[in-house]
């Protein structure tokens, strides 16, 4: 409905929007209540919930049609890019997994298990995206980021198990939860919300269906550190959103040249951002590492980030000399100390090391297989947020040479 040039939802569409919001909340409450124990999780997840989502989808299909922003001839192009962005997200995740590690999927990959997972995940994706599309396109006909944000918050919160909220204890858990689940989930939902706004539910279903399908159906999955999950989960959707905005605006006749330039700038920014992600997770020959102790003060202080050049062959080891600062692994921890002597013995080369701020040399020689790299630069203080969220239990301080 348009009054005085402004878009306003009708009373009936408002009532339907409220009903759909209550349905989303109701399903969330049901799947996080004692009903699960009474009905059984298998029956609820693989029979009841898919039927509920199918019923909701069919009901919305019967509602009066609400058009998305893009014209019909533009939607196939937008769907194509939604597919591309989903593939890019998967590729970035897999590349990060090669660095952080890969692991076997916890989900069943028998023919029956695959069918169950498709019904469980697919039904929820289709139902939620139809709801998202109806809410967004009934509440606004312009890029209204207040509406986008509210819808995204609803979809984000109701996609995270209630137990993850209730089990939080202390600021460390809260920060990790935000970084690993809440912020990436919100970024994905902002992107999905924009996709339904311009292309309708099919566009977001393509994106989420491919990314979630990979997660649920691939037998091998990236085993990412939480900080890597945060970087990829936030930056990839954000820059896919920016790129999609440029692509969509470029399909319209207004300001085509300006939009093409904007699209190019977003693509360049996306490439740079992905490069930053790869740098952070160690894809390149030089990688960052945060210093947690003061053993190398005053040159390197707690909270500083060091840039470490990887040592990958004997040539790199042979080039090390007295005075170089190296990073090496001792047990479960990484130590960055200065070489005080290169020791050559019957068993080959080894290194005597010492922290600049320590009173004595380290008790054990560093062997070549322990070496990670040589420190080439120091960036002061920007690693302090990592230290704030690092649990004391994660670092075995009794093993550190002070």
N, C-alpha and C positions, 0 to 999 in steps of 0.2 A: 504494500500500500504506500502511495506517495502523496504527501500533503505538503503543499508549499515548497516542492522541490526536495523535501527531506523524506528519507525512507523510514517508515514506521511499521512494525509488525501488527497484524490484526489481532483482535482479542482471542479468536480461535487459535491462531498460530502461537500466541503467547501461552495459552493453556496447554497446547501440545508440547511446547518446549519445556514447560515446567514438568509435565508428565514424563517426558523422556529423561530429564535430569533425575527425577525421583526413581525411575527405573534403573538407571546406571548405579545410583547410590544403593538401591534396594538389592541389586545383584551383588554388589560389593559386600554389603552387610551379610547377605546370605552365605557367600563363599568364605567369610571369615568368622562365622558363628558356629555354635554347637550343632547346627543342622548338618554340617559335614560329617560329624561322627555318627549322627543318627541315620542319615541316608547312605553314607559311604562315599569316599572321595571319588572312586572310579565311576559310580553311577552319576554323581553330581557333575564331574568334569567331562565325561564322555557321552552322556545321554541327556541329562536334564539341561545343562547350560547351553549346549549346541542347539537344542530344541527351542530354548528361550530366545537365543540370539536370532535364530531363523524366523521365529514368530515376530520379533521386533522388526527385523528387516522387511518382512512381507507387509507388516502394518504400515511402515513408513512408505513403502512402495505404493500403497493405496492412497496415501495422503496427496492432496493437491501438489503438483510439481512445483518445486522452487528451483529456478535456474541458477547455475553457478555463473561466475563472472565472465569466463571465457566463452566465446562463440563456439558452436559445434565444430566448425572446421579447424579451430585451434586445438581442440582437446586431444586429438590423436598425437599431435606434436608434443603437447605437454605430457601425455602418457609415456611417450618415447623417452623424454628426459627424466621422468620419474623413475623409469626402469634403469636408465644410465646412472642416476645418482645412487640408487640402491646397490648396483654392482660396484660402484666406486667405494661406497661405505664398506662393502664386504672385502674388497681388495685391500683397502687400508687396514682393516682389522686383521686380515690374514698375514699381511706383511709385518704388522706389529707382533702377531703371534709367533712368527718365525724368530723374532728377537726375544720376546718374553717367554716363549714356550708354547707348544701345542699339546693338547690332551684329548683323550677319548670323550665323546659326548655321553652324558649321563642318561640320555633318553633312549627308549627302545627303538631298534631299527629292524625289527621283524616286520613282515608285511602287515600284520594286524596292528602292531605298534605304530607304524607309519600312518596307517589309515586313521587310527584313534587320534594321533597328534594333529593330523590335518583337520579333522573334525573339531577338535578342541580349540586349536589356535585359529583356524580359518573362520569358524563360526563367530568367534569373538571379534576378529578383525573386521569382518564384513558388517556385523551388527553395530559395532562401535563407530565405524566410519560412516555408516548411514545416519546414525544419531548425530555425529559430529557435523556432517554436511547439512542436516536439517536445521540444527541449532544455529550454525554460523550464517547460512544463507537466508534464514528467516529473521535474524537479528540485525543484519547489516548488509548493505549492498556496496560498501566501500571498504578500503583497507583499514578497518577499525581494530587497532591492536589492543584496546581494552577488551573487546569481545573475544578476540583471538586468545588473549592471555587467560581470561576467565574459563573459556572452554578447555584450553590446554591444561590448566591447573586441575580441573575436574577429571580429565582423562588421565593425567599423570598420577594423581593421588589414588584413583580407583584401579590403577594397574599395578600398584605395589602392595604386596601382602601386608595386612595390618600388623602381623607379628614383627615385621621389620621396623615399624614405628614404635611398638611397645617394648621391644628389646633394647632400645637405645639407652645407654648409660654413660654419661660423661661427654665432654666436648669432643674427645677423640672419636668416639663412635658416631657422633652427630656429623662431624666434618666429613668422615669417610662415607657415611650414608648419603650425604648431600652430593659428594663428588662422584660416587660410584652408581647411585641409583636416581636420586631426585633430579639433579641438574641434567644429566644425559636424557632422562625420561622426558623432562620438560622441553629440552631442545628438540627431541624427536617429535613431540606433540605439537610444538609451534610450527614445525615444518609440515606435519600432516594437516594441521588446521589451515595453513595457507594453501595447501594442495587442494583441499575440498572446496575452498573459497573460489579458486580460479577454475578448477577442473571437475569438481564434483567428487563423489565418493570413490569412483573407479580409480582416479589418479592417486589418491592416498592408499587405496587398497593395493595397487601395483607396488608402490614403494615399500609399505609395511609388510606386504605379503612376501616379497622377495627377501627382505632383511630378516624377518622373523622365520621364514621358511628355512633359510640357511642355518639359523640358530637351532631350530628344532629337528631338522632332517639331516644335517651333515654329521657323519660319524666322527669327524675330527674337528675340534673347535679351538680357537685361540685361547690360551690360558693366560689372560692379561693381568698385569698388576693393576691395582685399583687406580693408581695415578694415570696409567695408560688408558684405562677404560674411561676415565674422566675426560682426558684430552680428546680422544677420538669421539666419544659419545656427545661431547658438547660442540667441538669445532666443526666436525663434518656436517651435522645437520644445519648448523648456523650458516655455513658458507654455501651449502646446497640451497638453503632458503634464499640467500642473497643472489646466487646465480639464477635460480628459478625466477625471481623477480625481474632480473635483467632480461632473461629469455622471454618471459611473458610480455613484458613491456615492448620488447623488440618485435613482437608479432602484431602490434597495433600500429596504426598509421601515424599516430601522434608522436612527435619528437623521436622519429625513428633513429636518426643519426645520433642524437644524444643518448638514447637507450642502448644503441649498439656499443657506444663508448663505455657506458655504465656496465653493460654485460661483460665487455672485455676486461674492465678494471676488476670486476668481481671475480672473474675467472683467474686473473693473475693473482689476486689476493688469496683465492682458494688454494692455488698451487703453492704459494708461499707458506700458507698455514699448514698444509699437509706436509711440506718440507720441514716445518718447525716440529710437527708431531714426530716425523721420522727421526729427526735429530735428537729429540727428547728420549725416544725409546732405543736409541743406539744403532740406527741403521747405517749411519755414516762413519767414516774412520775416526772422527772425533765425537765424543759423547760427554754430556754433563753429569756431574755427581755432586751431591750435597755433603758438606763436611759437618760432622756432628760433635767433634771434640776439639779441644784447644791444643793438641799435641804439636801442631805446626805453627803456633803463634810465635811472633807477630805477623808472619807472612800470610798465613791462612788461618782465619778465625771461624768459630762455629757459625753456621748460617751462610758462609760463603759457598759459591758454586765454583768447582774446578772444572776445567775443560781437559779431558783426558784423551790423548792420542793412542789408539789401540796398538798393542804389540801383537802381531799375528805370525811372525816368522823369526828364524834365528838371526836374520840380519838386523831386525829391530832390537833383539836382545844384545847382540854384539856391539851395537852402537851406544848402549847405555854406558855412562861413565860416572865417576865420583862427583857428587854435587847435584845430580839429577834427582828430581822428586818423582817417585813411581807410586802407582796404585797396585796393590796386590791383595789377594784373598787369603784370609786366615780363618779357617773354619767357616762360619756363616757370615763373617763380616768383611768389609773392604777397609783397608788401611792405606793411608797416603803418607809416606815418610820419605826422607832424603837418603840417598845412597851415600854411605860413608866409606865403603871399600868394596871393590870388585874382587871376589875370592875365586881363584882358579885351583881346583883340586882334581883328584883322580875321577871323581864322579861328574866333573864338568864345572861350569861356571855357576856361581851363586853370589848373593849380594848381602852385605851387612848394611842395616838401615837404622835410622834414628829420627825421632821427631825433634824438630828444632827446639821445642819447649821442654823436652824430656831431659832428665838428668843422666840417663845412661842409654846405651844402644839397645835395640830390640834383642830379646833373648835368643831368637832363632834366626838363622839365615833364610833369605827369601830365595826359593828355587824358581827356575824358569817357568815351570808349569803353574806357579802361583801368580805370575805377572798378568795384569790386566792392561796396563798402559802407562805412559809417561805424561805427567801434568805439563801442559803447555801454556795455560793461562788461568787466572783467578778472577772471578766476578764477585765483588763484595756484596754480602748481605741478602741477595735476592732469593736465597734458598731458605730463609727463616720460616716461611709458612709451612714448609715440609717438616721442619723440626717441631713446630707447635703441635702437629697432629701425629707425631711419631710416638708410639707407646714405648715406655721404658723397657717393657718386656721383650720388645722386638730386637734389642741390641744387647748381646751378652757382654756387659761391661767388664766382667771378670776376665775376659779374653783379650781386652784391649791393652796395648802397651802405653802407659801414661808416662 
